[in-house]
């Protein structure tokens, strides 16, 4: 069950990056919330997270290159937790 939840959240993060180019403040908040969710996922058990660790860290690079400083800050925090 927990693995299924992890898979859904990871897929949601991958879908989210498609819309990351929009400059709307609402989308900035969505990007930041998504990164906060990824950071919060690190409290899940290690066997649930480990299969996704390399992909998540790799995909966080997209958010680290975001044009908004606050989004980049959240991305760096999430990456450090992963």
C-alpha positions in Angstrom: 0.0 0.0 0.0 2.7 2.5 1.0 4.7 1.7 -2.2 1.6 2.5 -4.3 1.2 5.9 -2.6 4.9 6.6 -3.2 4.5 5.7 -6.9 1.5 8.0 -7.3 3.3 10.9 -5.7 6.4 10.4 -7.8 4.3 10.2 -11.0 2.5 13.4 -9.9 5.9 15.1 -9.5 6.9 14.0 -13.0 3.6 15.4 -14.5 4.0 18.6 -12.5 7.3 19.5 -14.2 5.5 19.7 -17.5 3.6 22.7 -16.2 6.6 24.2 -14.4 7.3 26.7 -17.1 4.2 28.8 -16.4 5.0 32.1 -14.7 1.8 32.5 -12.8 2.1 33.0 -9.0 -0.4 30.2 -8.5 1.8 27.8 -10.4 4.8 28.9 -8.3 2.8 27.9 -5.2 1.9 24.6 -6.7 5.6 23.9 -7.6 6.6 24.8 -4.0 3.9 22.6 -2.5 4.9 19.7 -4.7 8.5 20.1 -3.5 7.3 20.2 0.1 5.4 17.0 -0.4 8.5 15.4 -1.8 10.5 16.5 1.2 7.8 15.2 3.6 7.9 11.8 1.8 11.3 11.2 3.3 9.6 10.2 6.6 8.2 7.1 4.8 10.1 3.8 5.5 13.3 3.4 3.5 12.2 0.3 1.5 9.3 2.4 0.1 11.6 5.3 -0.9 14.7 3.6 -2.1 13.5 2.4 -5.5 12.6 6.0 -6.4 15.6 7.8 -4.8 17.8 8.1 -8.0 14.8 9.3 -10.1 13.7 11.8 -7.6 17.1 13.3 -7.1 17.6 13.5 -10.9 14.2 15.1 -11.5 14.7 17.6 -8.7 17.5 19.1 -10.9 14.7 20.6 -13.0 13.3 22.5 -10.0 16.7 23.6 -8.9 17.0 25.4 -12.2 13.6 27.1 -11.8 13.5 30.8 -12.4 12.0 31.6 -9.0 14.3 31.7 -6.0 11.8 30.4 -3.6 11.1 27.3 -5.7 14.9 26.7 -6.0 15.2 27.0 -2.2 12.5 24.3 -1.7 14.1 22.1 -4.3 17.5 22.2 -2.6 15.9 21.4 0.7 14.0 18.5 -0.8 17.1 17.2 -2.5 19.1 17.4 0.7 16.5 15.3 2.5 16.5 12.7 -0.2 
